[in-house]
Structure formats: structure tokens, C-alpha cells
Amino acid sequence: MTLARVSPCRADIRASPSRSTRHRPRPWSHARGAATTAAWDWQLRARCRGLPAEVFYTGDDDRGARRIAHEEHAKQICRQCPVLRECLGHAMEAYEPYGIWGATTPKERAAMRSSQAFIS
């Protein structure tokens, strides 16, 4: 038995030429705030806590008016949330590619980043 084996998952991640590093989430660091329990306490006060994840993520079949209605329903929940700002901050810093976070869609967050409208 050899102890120096590299996990196949780690090897796949490093060797994958199709992965783009351009929009890769930034790793957490102690300087910016470690991913500790305290850093995630805001989620305990979130209005979405306990709701099904499907409320905040559109399906592959959701298009057009149906998709907009689905997203608007999720955004209405977010707009009444006491931790909306913390949620949006997390989504922006982690480059969340899916779902409604802080009452924004992935496209809206991308536009905010590209226009530098988001200031943490």
C-alpha cells in the first residue's frame, strides 16, 4: 500500500483544461475573514432558512415569463430579509454562479461586478 497517492478528484481538478480560472471563487483567508461559524451566523437570521432550495434556484425548464416569475418570487422573500446585505456580500465575494442571493440573479451579480457597482 502506498501512502503518497494523489486523490483522483484532486488530480482531475488540476488537470482539467476546460476549467476557467477567470471566474473562479476566491478562497477564504484569515485576513478577509475565515469561513468560521461566526462568519456564517447571519444565515441563522435569514428569511429563507428552512425553505426549499428550489425556491431560489430556477430549473432548466424555467424560461421566459415562468423564469421571471420564479425569480421574482424568490426576490420578494429576499427583500424582506434582515440579512439581505450579508447575503449579497457573500454571493459577490464567493462569485455564486447560481440562484437568487441577496435579491439578485447571477446575471445581475455579474453586471454589478463588471460595472464595479458593488462596494464591499
Contacts in CASP RR format, 6 or more apart in sequence:
PFRMAT RR
TARGET T0000
AUTHOR 0000-0000-0000
METHOD contacts of the structure
MODEL  1
MTLARVSPCRADIRASPSRSTRHRPRPWSHARGAATTAAWDWQLRARCRG
LPAEVFYTGDDDRGARRIAHEEHAKQICRQCPVLRECLGHAMEAYEPYGI
WGATTPKERAAMRSSQAFIS
13 19 0 8 1.000
23 95 0 8 1.000
23 97 0 8 1.000
24 95 0 8 1.000
25 94 0 8 1.000
25 95 0 8 1.000
26 93 0 8 1.000
26 94 0 8 1.000
26 95 0 8 1.000
28 34 0 8 1.000
28 35 0 8 1.000
28 39 0 8 1.000
32 93 0 8 1.000
33 39 0 8 1.000
42 83 0 8 1.000
42 86 0 8 1.000
42 87 0 8 1.000
43 49 0 8 1.000
43 83 0 8 1.000
45 82 0 8 1.000
45 83 0 8 1.000
46 81 0 8 1.000
46 82 0 8 1.000
46 83 0 8 1.000
46 87 0 8 1.000
47 77 0 8 1.000
47 78 0 8 1.000
47 80 0 8 1.000
47 81 0 8 1.000
47 82 0 8 1.000
47 83 0 8 1.000
48 55 0 8 1.000
48 56 0 8 1.000
48 77 0 8 1.000
48 78 0 8 1.000
48 81 0 8 1.000
51 77 0 8 1.000
55 73 0 8 1.000
55 74 0 8 1.000
55 77 0 8 1.000
56 74 0 8 1.000
56 99 0 8 1.000
56 100 0 8 1.000
56 101 0 8 1.000
57 98 0 8 1.000
57 99 0 8 1.000
57 100 0 8 1.000
58 67 0 8 1.000
58 70 0 8 1.000
58 71 0 8 1.000
58 99 0 8 1.000
59 70 0 8 1.000
62 70 0 8 1.000
71 100 0 8 1.000
71 105 0 8 1.000
74 99 0 8 1.000
74 100 0 8 1.000
75 100 0 8 1.000
75 103 0 8 1.000
75 104 0 8 1.000
78 84 0 8 1.000
78 87 0 8 1.000
78 100 0 8 1.000
78 101 0 8 1.000
78 102 0 8 1.000
78 103 0 8 1.000
79 103 0 8 1.000
81 87 0 8 1.000
81 102 0 8 1.000
81 103 0 8 1.000
84 102 0 8 1.000
84 103 0 8 1.000
85 102 0 8 1.000
87 101 0 8 1.000
87 102 0 8 1.000
88 101 0 8 1.000
88 102 0 8 1.000
88 103 0 8 1.000
88 104 0 8 1.000
88 118 0 8 1.000
89 102 0 8 1.000
89 118 0 8 1.000
89 120 0 8 1.000
90 96 0 8 1.000
90 101 0 8 1.000
91 101 0 8 1.000
91 102 0 8 1.000
91 104 0 8 1.000
91 109 0 8 1.000
92 109 0 8 1.000
92 112 0 8 1.000
92 113 0 8 1.000
92 118 0 8 1.000
92 120 0 8 1.000
93 120 0 8 1.000
95 113 0 8 1.000
96 106 0 8 1.000
96 109 0 8 1.000
97 106 0 8 1.000
98 106 0 8 1.000
99 105 0 8 1.000
99 106 0 8 1.000
101 109 0 8 1.000
104 112 0 8 1.000
109 118 0 8 1.000
111 117 0 8 1.000
112 118 0 8 1.000
END
